[in-house]
Amino acid sequence: MRFSRPSSSACADTRQRISLALDDRLSELDRAYLRAHLDGCADCRSYRSSLVEATRLLRADEFEQPGFSVLLPRRRRVPIGALQASAAAAAIALVTTLATAPGIARRGATSHGDQSIPQRAFVVRHGKFVPAGNENLGRRLVTTHVAL
């Protein structure tokens, strides 16, 4: 026996449970709550019977075929190659920065005349770095001097 009227939030929860029960998506515990609420609430019982009838009519009716075709837009493809190239360039820049950071921190703001860190000169010959010096003066080579 019920002494008070169910709250509106309880009725709203029950109406959601009724809809889920019609789609067979209700747990056993929620089914028990639904039965208990429907036993004491005439409004929700009336709502359930009207919803059951509307669902039965909708499910019995045939699907109507539209008189026009529906075309969905194609999905845009993200160019993976460009993304990979950007990621590779960012990784190279990061590695280069991290590799030179200890040398910059170690040297600080010393002048170029400071010889505490030995420097070697290299020359590019035929696409390869070779130590500077012993250059063949008889041949004319395009060389680039790089100090490391």
C-alpha positions as CSV (number, residue, x, y, z in Angstrom):
1,M,0.0,0.0,0.0
2,R,1.3,3.4,-1.0
3,F,0.8,6.5,1.2
4,S,2.4,9.1,-1.1
5,R,2.2,9.9,-4.7
6,P,5.4,9.0,-6.7
7,S,7.7,12.0,-7.5
8,S,7.9,13.4,-11.0
9,S,11.6,12.3,-11.2
10,A,10.5,8.7,-10.4
11,C,7.9,8.9,-13.1
12,A,10.5,10.3,-15.6
13,D,12.9,7.5,-14.7
14,T,10.1,5.0,-15.2
15,R,9.2,6.3,-18.6
16,Q,12.8,5.9,-19.7
17,R,12.7,2.3,-18.3
18,I,9.5,1.7,-20.3
19,S,11.2,2.7,-23.5
20,L,14.2,0.6,-22.8
21,A,12.0,-2.4,-21.9
22,L,10.2,-2.1,-25.3
23,D,13.6,-2.3,-27.0
24,D,14.6,-5.2,-24.7
25,R,17.6,-3.3,-23.2
26,L,16.6,-3.3,-19.6
27,S,18.5,-5.1,-16.8
28,E,16.7,-7.3,-14.3
29,L,17.1,-4.8,-11.5
30,D,15.6,-2.0,-13.6
31,R,12.7,-4.4,-14.6
32,A,12.0,-4.9,-10.9
33,Y,12.0,-1.1,-10.3
34,L,9.7,-0.7,-13.3
35,R,7.2,-3.4,-12.1
36,A,7.2,-1.8,-8.6
37,H,6.6,1.7,-9.9
38,L,3.8,0.6,-12.3
39,D,2.0,-1.2,-9.5
40,G,1.5,2.1,-7.7
41,C,1.3,4.7,-10.5
42,A,-1.8,4.8,-12.7
43,D,-0.3,7.6,-14.9
44,C,2.8,5.5,-15.8
45,R,0.6,2.4,-16.5
46,S,-1.5,4.5,-18.9
47,Y,1.7,5.9,-20.5
48,R,3.1,2.3,-20.8
49,S,-0.1,1.0,-22.5
50,S,-0.2,3.9,-25.0
51,L,3.5,3.5,-25.8
52,V,3.2,-0.3,-26.3
53,E,0.3,0.3,-28.7
54,A,2.3,3.0,-30.7
55,T,5.3,0.8,-30.9
56,R,3.2,-2.2,-32.1
57,L,1.7,0.0,-34.9
58,L,5.1,1.4,-35.9
59,R,6.7,-2.0,-36.0
60,A,3.8,-3.6,-38.0
61,D,3.9,-0.9,-40.7
62,E,6.1,-1.3,-43.8
63,F,9.0,1.0,-44.4
64,E,8.3,3.8,-46.9
65,Q,10.8,4.1,-49.6
66,P,11.8,7.7,-50.5
67,G,11.2,8.9,-54.0
68,F,14.7,10.4,-54.3
69,S,18.1,9.1,-53.6
70,V,20.2,10.2,-50.6
71,L,23.9,10.7,-51.3
72,L,26.3,11.0,-48.4
73,P,29.5,13.1,-48.8
74,R,32.7,11.2,-49.2
75,R,35.1,11.2,-46.3
76,R,38.1,13.3,-46.8
77,R,41.4,11.4,-46.6
78,V,44.2,12.8,-44.7
79,P,47.4,12.6,-46.7
80,I,49.5,10.3,-44.5
81,G,52.7,10.9,-46.4
82,A,52.6,14.6,-45.7
83,L,51.9,13.9,-42.0
84,Q,54.8,11.5,-41.8
85,A,57.2,13.9,-43.5
86,S,56.2,16.7,-41.1
87,A,56.7,14.4,-38.1
88,A,60.1,13.3,-39.4
89,A,61.2,16.9,-39.9
90,A,60.1,17.8,-36.4
91,A,62.0,14.8,-35.0
92,I,65.2,15.7,-36.9
93,A,64.9,19.3,-35.6
94,L,64.4,18.1,-32.0
95,V,67.3,15.7,-32.2
96,T,69.6,18.3,-33.7
97,T,68.7,20.8,-31.1
98,L,69.2,18.4,-28.2
99,A,72.5,17.2,-29.7
100,T,73.9,20.7,-29.9
101,A,72.6,21.9,-26.6
102,P,75.3,20.4,-24.4
103,G,78.1,21.8,-26.6
104,I,76.5,25.3,-26.5
105,A,76.1,25.1,-22.7
106,R,79.7,23.9,-22.3
107,R,81.2,26.6,-24.5
108,G,79.0,29.4,-23.1
109,A,80.0,32.8,-24.4
110,T,83.7,32.1,-25.0
111,S,85.5,33.8,-27.8
112,H,86.6,32.0,-31.0
113,G,90.3,32.5,-30.0
114,D,89.8,30.1,-27.0
115,Q,91.4,26.8,-28.0
116,S,90.2,24.8,-25.0
117,I,88.0,22.7,-27.3
118,P,89.9,21.3,-30.2
119,Q,88.3,22.0,-33.6
120,R,88.9,20.2,-36.8
121,A,88.2,21.4,-40.3
122,F,86.6,19.2,-42.8
123,V,86.1,19.5,-46.5
124,V,83.4,18.1,-48.7
125,R,84.8,16.1,-51.6
126,H,82.6,14.0,-53.9
127,G,79.7,14.2,-51.4
128,K,81.8,13.0,-48.4
129,F,83.4,14.8,-45.4
130,V,87.2,14.4,-45.4
131,P,89.7,16.1,-43.0
132,A,91.0,19.4,-44.4
133,G,94.7,19.6,-45.4
134,N,96.6,17.5,-47.9
135,E,94.5,19.2,-50.6
136,N,95.5,18.4,-54.1
137,L,96.3,21.8,-55.6
138,G,96.8,20.4,-59.1
139,R,93.0,19.7,-59.5
140,R,90.4,22.3,-59.2
141,L,87.8,21.0,-56.7
142,V,84.7,22.7,-55.5
143,T,85.1,22.4,-51.7
144,T,83.3,23.8,-48.8
145,H,85.1,24.2,-45.4
146,V,83.1,23.3,-42.4
147,A,84.4,23.8,-38.9
148,L,83.0,21.5,-36.2
